[in-house]
Amino acid sequence: MDLAVFEKIGAFPGGVRWILDHAETISPESIDRVAALGGAISVQHRMAYQGRAFTERYGRERAAHAPPVKGMLARGLTVAAGTDAPRVSTYNPWTALEWLVRGRTVGGLQLYGPDNLLDRETALRLYTRAGAELTGEADHKGMLAEGYLADLAVLSDDYLAVPAEDISRIESVLTVTGGKIVYAAAEYEGLATPLPPIEPAWSPVARHGAYQQSPPSGAAQARVVAEAAADSLEQRRWHMARGGPETPAFRDLDDICRDGMAARDRQ
């Protein structure tokens, strides 16, 4: 974005809100210019996934402040966190919150030092209150308060107390949206209205939740592989039923998937 264009305009009519998105490589000078123009910044945790590649290309010094979240906040800017999923990263907020607190990639590379790490309450504010401020909805969402929208989640663990490396393992066990229970698990299971079946059944969405967990045991891992093989066969049949071309690779997949299904049935 060319900030000179915004500076030439001088002001936005009708109090229009505007933000810079991503801003991994924004300079201190540009942060000052954004602040002077009354702008805000939205950051995403793609460095949690692309941090190593960024470091190898630009060096550790530049990676250590990509993005300079703490510097943005120190300048008084409204900074909100999000995911930009699925284009940039996963839509799991806990992976993002751990990144803000620990400053590590999901592969364990330490990107940031203390000068660019956030405490847990600040990181959470970026994901709640600050997001509502960016959209002009801070008077009725973004926090738990009387008169605000009844959107909330009961968590599997205490975000403020778990070890930092376990933040990404947190899950919702009860989700309430608009005052209605839309998801329930663990001790709350059965309180939510059942969701319709996922279609197609082999969609990765049906597996959501497993990616942030530790690797399963050998037996469990074999079972997951077998289930994935069964899903692949179903995907192949779905593809063919809709006029997809028959290829040798798909024909070979039949045998592989059947072997996987047989292994699953023997569990």
N, C-alpha and C positions, 0 to 999 in steps of 0.2 A: 504494500500500500504506500502511496506517495503522500506523506503527511503535508507536503507543501500545498497540495490541492485543498486539503481541509483548512489549512491556515489561511489560504486565499479566500475561501468562503467566509471564514471568520466565525460564523455561528450557524447553528442548525435551526430551521424554523420550527416553531411550535414545541420546543423542548424535545426534539427527536433524540432518542438514545442511540448511541453508536458504540461499537466495540471493535477491538482488534482480536482476531482469533488466532490461537496457537502461540505466536509470539516467542518461539524458542530462541530466536537470534536477535531479539530487540536490544538496542543499545541503551545505556543510561541516558544519553541525550534524547533519544526517541521517547523514552518513558516520561521525561520532563515535558516534551512537546505534547504527548497524549494527555497528560495531566492538565496542561495549560488550556487544552481544547475541550476539557470536560468529558473526555472519553473514558472507557473502561476496557478491561482485558478479560478474555475467557481463555483458560488454559486447559489442556488435555494431557493425559499421561502416556502419550505415544513414546516418550523417552524411556518409559519402563520396558518397552519392547524394542525400540530402535536405538537405545542409548549406546550400545557397543558399536554399531555401525557409525553412529555420529562421532563417537570418540575416535575411531580409527580414521575417519575422514578429516575431522577438524581439530583433533587433539583434546587432551583431558582438560586443559584450561578453559576452553570454550564450552566444553560439555558440562563443566561444573556450575554453569549459570545458564543452562538451557532447559527451560526458561528461567529467568531470574525472579522467581515468584516472590521471594522475601524482599527484594529490592523494589518491586512494584508496590507491595503493601506499605513499605517504609515511605514511599513517595505519596501515600494517601489515596492511591487508586482503588476503585472497586474492582476486585479480582474474583472471578467465579471459576469453579472447576467443573469439568464435565468429561465426557468420554469421546464425543463425536463418533460413537459407534454406529454401524459396524465398519465405517471406512477407515478410521484411524486406530481404534483399539477396541477391546472388549467393553461391553456396557456394564460390567460388574463394578460398582462404585468402590468396593472394598479393595480391589487391586489398586485403584487410583489413590485411595486414602493412604494405603501403606507406602506407595511411592512418594507422596508428599511428606510423610513422616520420616521414612528411612532413606530416601534418595537413592534407591538401588533399582537396577533393572530386575526383571523377573528371573534372569539368569544369575543374579547375585553380584553384578558389577556395581561397585560404589561410585556413583556419579557426583554427589554433592557432599560438601562439608557442612559444618554447623551454620555457616553464614547463609545457607540456602535451604535449610530444613525448617519445617513448620512443626509447632506443637500440635497435639491431637485436636484440641478445641478449635484452633485457628483453621486447621485443615477441614474439619467438619463444617465450619461456618462457610468456607468457600463452596461447599457442596450443597448448602441449604439456604441460609439467609442471603448470601451474596448472589446466588442464582436468581432469587426472587427480586432482588434489587435491580439486576440487569434487565429483567423483563417488565419492570414497573409494577410488580405485584407484591411488594414487601408489606403492604398493609393487610394482606389476607392469606399469605402463605410463606413458607420458609422457616417456620418455627412452631413449636407447640404452645399455643396460647388461646385463651377464650376468644371466640369470634373468628378464629383462623380456620382454614380448611382442615378437615379431620383426615389428613393423610399421614400415616405413621406406620412404623414397623417395630415389632418386638423381635429382638435379636437373639441369636444363639449364644452370644458371648458379650461381655461388657467391653465395648470399644475403648473406653478410657483405662481399662485395667489389664487387658490381655497383653502378653509380650508383643512387641512391635512386629515381629516376624509372623505373628498369627493374625494380624488385622485382615489380611486377604482371605483368611479362612472363615471369616464371619459370614453368616447367612441369616436371612429373615426366617423366623418360624411363624410369624403372623403379620400379614400386611393388610392395612386398612386404607382404602382410597374412597374419598367422598363419604366417609362414615360407614362404608360397607366392607365386610371382610372379603378380600379377593384371593387370599392365599393363606393356607394354614398347614402347618407340619408339626412334627414332634408331639408335644402334649396338647396342641391345639388342632391336631388333625381331625378333619370331619366338620369343622366349623364353616369352611368356605363352600360356596356352591361349586360343584365339580365343573372343571373346564371341559370343553368339547375336545375330542381326540385330535391330536396333532396330525395334520395332513400335508404332505405325504408322511407316512409313519417313520420312514427312514431319515427324516430331517434331523440335522445336528441339534436343532432346538430341543429335541426330545432328550438329549444328553446333557443339557445345560446344568452346570453346577459342579461337574467333576474336574474341570480344568484347574481349579485353584487348590485342589487337595493334593496331599502327598501321594506318591506312586503307590498303587495297591500292591498287596502281597502277590506272590507268584500265582497262586490258585485264582485269586480274584482277577488278576491281570489276564490270565488265560480265558476266563469267562467273558471278560469285556471284549477281548479280541474275537471270540467266537460270536458274540452278539453283534459286533460290528460287521463280521463276515455275513451274518444272516441279513443284516440291514442292507449290505451291498448287493446281495442277490435280489432283494426286494426292489432296490433302486433300479437295478438292471431291468427287471420285469416291467416296472413303471415306465422306464425309458422306451422300451420296445413297444409297449401298448400304445404309446403316443406317436408311433411312426419313426422312432429313432433307428438309425442304420444298424444292421447286424455286422459285428466286426469280430475277427479272431480273438481280440483281447476280451470282448464280452463273453464269447463262448468259453474261453479258458477260465473266466471268472466263475462260471457256473460250478465247475469242479472244485475250485478253491473254496467257494462259499459253502458248498455242500459238505466239504470236509470240516469246515468251521462249525457248521450247524450240528454235525454229528458229534464233534468234540463237546459242544455245549450240552447236548442231550445226555452225554455220559457223565456230566458233572454230578 
